[in-house]
């Protein structure tokens, strides 16, 4: 029995796995993390707690405190030069985000060919992964809501508006929604083009994250949708 923790920029996602199947999942916003103590108290004692943190030291410390109900430390994933057949493309491997590293480990186990590993949450990350397991590098961009907030906060008249995607927007709300969507879709498409130029044409886009559903219908790629790539990567780590 393992407790796996994905401490992201906005929320903490967690799941229990018994080695054969997922037994439970949940999430909490950073402001409500103490509520996890009540949820976890009703669960069996895990053998190990493994986590991935990109939320900063305060959230990390809170997770470590909550895990003390079982008198267990949290084993935090640190990106390395290579693991589970994946070779880190960063010159300084620990500088790669732990969430991106976990997602790459999961994607390589889920798909044998060249792929784009895309997480769409507070930020959007797009990483190129060759079939050999070589990480070619990747990009980080603001996610949908972060772009929306930046536009609302940086302009006098636009504000925060709810729109929908259409090829030729005829109102401001749709223009904002469409502009953000085109930027996100364009980032994925551009990376796919770079992979093709490098001789590693993309065979699938491994897609995850809270806003993955926004992009999926508009990607001109075969898509493998995964509920939480980071947790899947952590599962591979505890099983190795």
C-alpha positions as CSV (number, residue, x, y, z in Angstrom):
1,X,0.0,0.0,0.0
2,X,1.5,3.4,-1.1
3,X,0.3,6.9,-0.7
4,X,1.4,9.0,-3.7
5,X,1.3,12.8,-3.5
6,X,1.3,15.3,-6.4
7,X,1.8,18.8,-4.8
8,X,1.1,21.1,-7.7
9,X,1.0,24.9,-8.1
10,X,-2.7,25.2,-7.1
11,X,-3.8,21.9,-5.6
12,X,-2.4,18.8,-4.0
13,X,-3.6,15.6,-5.6
14,X,-3.2,12.2,-3.9
15,X,-3.9,8.6,-4.5
16,X,-3.6,5.2,-2.7
17,X,-2.4,2.2,-4.6
18,X,-2.1,-1.4,-3.3
19,X,0.3,-2.6,-6.0
20,X,-2.5,-3.9,-8.2
21,X,-5.1,-1.1,-8.4
22,X,-6.0,2.4,-7.3
23,X,-8.0,2.4,-4.1
24,X,-8.8,6.0,-3.7
25,X,-8.0,9.5,-5.0
26,X,-8.6,13.0,-3.8
27,X,-7.4,16.6,-4.0
28,X,-7.3,19.8,-1.9
29,X,-6.5,23.4,-2.6
30,X,-3.5,24.8,-0.8
31,X,-5.7,26.7,1.6
32,X,-7.5,23.6,2.6
33,X,-4.7,21.1,3.1
34,X,-5.4,20.4,6.8
35,X,-8.6,18.8,5.7
36,X,-6.5,16.0,4.2
37,X,-5.8,14.8,7.8
38,X,-9.5,13.8,8.2
39,X,-9.6,12.0,4.8
40,X,-6.3,10.1,5.4
41,X,-7.2,9.1,9.0
42,X,-9.9,6.8,7.5
43,X,-7.4,5.1,5.2
44,X,-5.2,2.0,5.9
45,X,-1.6,2.7,6.9
46,X,0.6,2.9,3.8
47,X,4.0,1.1,3.6
48,X,5.5,4.2,2.0
49,X,4.6,7.8,1.1
50,X,6.2,9.1,-2.1
51,X,5.6,12.6,-3.4
52,X,6.4,15.2,-6.1
53,X,6.5,18.8,-5.1
54,X,6.5,22.0,-7.2
55,X,4.4,24.0,-4.7
56,X,7.2,25.3,-2.6
57,X,8.6,24.7,0.9
58,X,5.5,25.6,2.9
59,X,3.3,23.0,1.1
60,X,6.1,20.5,1.3
61,X,6.4,21.0,5.1
62,X,2.6,20.6,5.5
63,X,2.6,17.3,3.6
64,X,5.4,16.0,5.7
65,X,3.5,17.0,8.9
66,X,0.3,15.3,7.7
67,X,2.2,12.1,6.9
68,X,3.3,11.9,10.6
69,X,-0.1,10.4,11.4
70,X,1.6,7.1,10.2
71,X,5.0,8.1,11.5
72,X,6.3,7.9,7.9
73,X,8.6,10.3,6.0
74,X,7.7,11.6,2.6
75,X,10.1,10.4,-0.1
76,X,10.3,13.3,-2.5
77,X,11.1,12.6,-6.1
78,X,14.2,14.4,-7.3
79,X,15.0,14.4,-11.1
80,X,18.2,12.5,-11.9
81,X,20.2,11.9,-15.1
82,X,18.3,8.7,-15.9
83,X,15.7,6.5,-14.4
84,X,13.3,3.8,-15.6
85,X,14.7,4.0,-19.2
86,X,14.3,7.8,-19.4
87,X,17.4,10.1,-19.9
88,X,17.0,13.6,-18.6
89,X,17.6,16.2,-21.3
90,X,18.6,19.0,-18.9
91,X,22.3,19.9,-18.6
92,X,21.7,20.1,-14.9
93,X,19.2,17.2,-14.3
94,X,17.8,18.4,-10.9
95,X,16.8,21.7,-12.5
96,X,14.0,19.9,-14.4
97,X,10.7,20.2,-12.5
98,X,9.9,17.0,-10.5
99,X,6.4,17.0,-12.0
100,X,7.8,17.0,-15.5
101,X,10.2,14.2,-14.6
102,X,7.4,12.1,-13.1
103,X,5.3,12.7,-16.2
104,X,8.1,11.6,-18.5
105,X,8.7,8.4,-16.5
106,X,5.0,7.6,-16.8
107,X,4.7,8.5,-20.5
108,X,7.7,6.3,-21.4
109,X,6.1,3.3,-19.7
110,X,2.7,4.0,-21.3
111,X,3.8,4.5,-24.9
112,X,6.8,3.0,-26.8
113,X,7.1,5.6,-29.6
114,X,8.1,9.2,-29.9
115,X,5.7,11.3,-28.0
116,X,4.9,14.8,-26.6
117,X,4.2,14.8,-22.9
118,X,1.7,17.6,-22.2
119,X,0.4,18.7,-18.8
120,X,-2.2,21.5,-18.8
121,X,-2.8,23.0,-15.4
122,X,-1.8,26.3,-13.8
123,X,1.1,26.1,-16.3
124,X,1.3,24.1,-19.5
125,X,4.4,22.0,-20.0
126,X,5.2,20.3,-23.3
127,X,8.1,17.9,-23.3
128,X,9.6,16.0,-26.2
129,X,10.4,12.3,-25.5
130,X,12.0,10.0,-28.1
131,X,11.2,6.3,-28.3
132,X,14.7,5.6,-27.0
133,X,13.8,7.3,-23.7
134,X,15.8,10.4,-24.5
135,X,14.2,13.6,-23.2
136,X,14.9,16.2,-25.9
137,X,13.7,19.1,-23.8
138,X,10.5,21.0,-23.4
139,X,8.7,24.3,-22.9
140,X,6.7,25.9,-20.0
141,X,3.9,28.4,-20.7
142,X,1.1,29.9,-18.6
143,X,-2.0,27.7,-18.5
144,X,-5.5,28.8,-19.5
145,X,-6.6,30.4,-16.3
146,X,-3.2,32.1,-15.7
147,X,-3.3,33.7,-19.1
148,X,-6.9,34.8,-18.5
149,X,-6.0,36.3,-15.1
150,X,-3.0,38.1,-16.6
151,X,-5.1,39.6,-19.4
152,X,-7.8,40.7,-17.0
153,X,-5.3,42.2,-14.6
154,X,-3.2,44.0,-17.2
155,X,-5.9,45.7,-19.3
156,X,-8.4,48.4,-18.4
157,X,-11.5,47.2,-20.3
158,X,-11.3,43.5,-20.9
159,X,-11.9,42.1,-17.4
160,X,-12.6,38.5,-16.7
161,X,-15.1,37.1,-19.3
162,X,-16.4,33.6,-20.0
163,X,-16.3,32.8,-23.7
164,X,-16.1,29.8,-26.0
165,X,-13.9,28.6,-28.8
166,X,-14.8,29.5,-32.4
167,X,-12.5,30.0,-35.4
168,X,-13.6,33.6,-36.0
169,X,-14.7,35.2,-32.7
170,X,-17.4,37.9,-33.0
171,X,-17.4,39.2,-29.5
172,X,-14.7,40.0,-26.8
173,X,-15.4,37.1,-24.5
174,X,-14.9,34.6,-27.4
175,X,-11.9,36.5,-28.7
176,X,-10.2,36.2,-25.3
177,X,-11.1,32.5,-25.0
178,X,-10.0,31.8,-28.5
179,X,-6.7,33.8,-28.2
180,X,-5.7,31.8,-25.2
181,X,-6.7,28.5,-26.7
182,X,-4.8,29.3,-29.9
183,X,-1.7,30.1,-27.9
184,X,-1.9,26.8,-26.0
185,X,-2.7,24.7,-29.1
186,X,0.1,26.5,-31.0
187,X,2.7,25.6,-28.3
188,X,1.8,21.9,-28.7
189,X,1.7,22.0,-32.5
190,X,5.0,23.9,-32.7
191,X,6.8,21.3,-30.5
192,X,5.3,18.6,-32.6
193,X,6.8,20.3,-35.7
194,X,10.2,20.6,-34.0
195,X,10.2,16.9,-33.2
196,X,9.4,16.1,-36.9
197,X,12.2,18.3,-38.1
198,X,14.6,16.6,-35.7
199,X,13.8,13.2,-37.1
200,X,11.5,12.1,-34.3
201,X,8.0,12.5,-35.6
202,X,5.3,12.4,-32.8
203,X,3.2,9.2,-32.8
204,X,1.1,10.3,-29.8
205,X,0.5,13.2,-27.5
206,X,0.3,11.9,-23.9
207,X,-2.0,14.5,-22.3
208,X,-2.9,15.2,-18.7
209,X,-3.8,18.0,-16.3
210,X,-6.9,19.7,-15.1
211,X,-7.5,21.6,-18.3
212,X,-6.5,18.8,-20.7
213,X,-10.1,18.6,-21.8
214,X,-10.0,22.1,-23.2
215,X,-7.2,21.2,-25.7
216,X,-8.0,17.6,-26.6
217,X,-10.6,18.3,-29.3
218,X,-8.3,20.7,-31.1
219,X,-5.0,18.9,-31.2
220,X,-4.1,17.5,-34.7
221,X,-2.4,14.5,-33.0
222,X,-3.3,11.1,-31.7
223,X,-4.0,11.7,-28.0
224,X,-3.6,9.4,-25.0
225,X,-5.5,11.1,-22.2
226,X,-4.2,10.1,-18.7
227,X,-6.0,11.3,-15.5
228,X,-2.8,12.2,-13.6
229,X,0.6,11.6,-15.3
230,X,2.5,12.7,-12.2
231,X,0.8,10.1,-9.9
232,X,1.3,7.5,-12.7
233,X,5.0,8.3,-12.7
234,X,5.3,8.1,-8.9
235,X,3.7,4.7,-9.1
236,X,6.4,3.5,-11.5
237,X,9.0,4.8,-9.1
238,X,7.7,2.9,-6.1
239,X,7.4,-0.3,-8.2
240,X,10.9,-0.2,-9.6
